């Protein structure tokens, strides 16, 4: 079971995509341009 979130930067300049596996707590994150 995975949860995907995005975090937008100020004035929508850049963003971070996070992918979290809910059971183990494994977190993957990537900067999105």
C-alpha positions, -999 to 999 in steps of 0.1 A, spaced: 0 0 0 17 32 -12 9 68 -6 20 95 -31 22 132 -22 35 163 -39 48 194 -22 49 226 -43 75 252 -38 69 289 -32 51 304 -63 51 269 -78 88 270 -85 99 234 -81 83 206 -62 90 174 -43 73 141 -50 72 117 -21 62 80 -22 57 62 11 51 25 17 27 26 46 36 -7 63 74 -5 64 76 33 63 100 32 33 102 67 19 113 77 -16 115 113 -26 125 131 -58 128 168 -67 106 177 -97 115 206 -119 
